[in-house]
Amino acid sequence: MFWDAEGILFINYLEKHKTITGEYYSNLLTRLDEKIREKRPALQKKKIIFHQDNAPTHKSVLAMGKLRKLHYKLLEHPPFSQDLTPSDFYLFPNSNSSSLVGIFL
């Protein structure tokens, strides 16, 4: 699930018994970029600041290369701290937090 301050941009449902790989996530970022252009056309000339966790798939060479190609600025994910609660726990209390990615503009 991808969202920004205005709401949900894109939801992707993974097929049963499939896993998210670097290639899958890279393709997902391409689809996200298309949704941003469709739903938020005013952002095409602005710098997108992207936040994701440090999951191996998110940090893969393919995913990082895609983020650079899309010219998204990556907001570093802080190390685990009980004082730093991710926003998704409050926005989507019934969701698996590892599947959520935020976009800050």
C-alpha positions in Angstrom: 0.0 0.0 0.0 1.4 3.4 -0.9 -0.1 6.7 0.3 0.7 10.4 0.8 -0.8 13.2 2.8 -3.9 13.3 0.5 -4.7 9.6 0.8 -4.1 6.2 -0.7 -2.3 6.2 -4.1 -2.0 2.6 -4.9 -2.8 -0.8 -3.3 -1.3 -4.0 -4.6 -2.5 -7.4 -3.6 0.1 -10.1 -3.8 -1.0 -13.5 -5.2 -1.2 -16.4 -2.7 2.1 -18.3 -2.3 4.1 -15.5 -4.0 6.9 -13.6 -2.5 8.1 -10.1 -3.1 11.5 -10.0 -4.8 13.6 -7.1 -5.9 12.3 -7.4 -9.4 8.7 -7.5 -8.2 9.2 -4.5 -6.0 11.0 -2.6 -8.8 8.0 -3.2 -11.1 5.7 -2.1 -8.3 7.5 1.2 -8.1 7.0 1.7 -11.8 3.3 1.2 -11.4 3.3 3.5 -8.4 4.9 6.2 -10.5 2.2 5.8 -13.1 -0.5 6.2 -10.3 1.2 9.3 -8.9 1.2 10.9 -12.4 -2.5 9.9 -12.8 -3.8 10.9 -9.4 -1.4 13.8 -8.5 -0.4 15.5 -11.8 0.7 18.6 -10.0 3.6 16.6 -8.5 5.3 15.8 -11.8 7.6 18.8 -11.4 8.2 18.3 -7.7 10.8 16.2 -5.8 9.2 13.2 -4.3 10.6 12.1 -0.9 10.0 8.4 -0.5 10.0 6.5 2.8 10.3 2.7 3.1 11.7 0.3 5.7 15.0 -1.5 5.5 13.5 -4.9 4.2 16.0 -6.7 2.0 13.6 -6.4 -1.0 13.3 -2.7 -0.5 17.1 -2.3 -0.3 17.8 -4.6 -3.2 20.0 -3.3 -6.1 17.0 -3.4 -8.5 14.7 -1.4 -6.1 17.4 1.2 -5.3 18.2 1.5 -9.0 14.5 2.1 -9.8 14.2 4.8 -7.1 17.2 6.6 -8.6 15.8 6.2 -12.1 12.5 7.7 -10.9 14.4 10.5 -9.2 12.8 9.8 -5.8 14.7 11.1 -2.8 14.9 8.3 -0.3 14.2 9.3 3.3 16.3 7.0 5.5 14.5 4.6 7.8 15.7 5.0 11.4 17.0 2.1 13.4 14.4 0.3 15.6 13.5 2.3 18.6 10.5 2.0 20.8 10.3 5.8 20.8 10.0 6.0 17.0 6.6 4.4 16.2 5.9 4.2 12.4 2.9 6.2 11.3 1.2 3.2 9.7 0.3 1.8 13.1 -2.0 4.7 13.6 -3.2 5.1 10.0 -3.9 1.4 9.4 -4.1 -0.5 12.7 -5.2 -3.8 11.1 -2.5 -3.9 8.4 0.8 -5.7 8.4 3.2 -2.7 8.9 6.0 -4.4 6.8 3.8 -4.1 3.7 3.2 -0.3 4.0 5.2 2.4 2.3 4.7 6.1 2.7 5.4 8.9 0.3 6.0 12.3 1.7 5.9 15.4 -0.5 
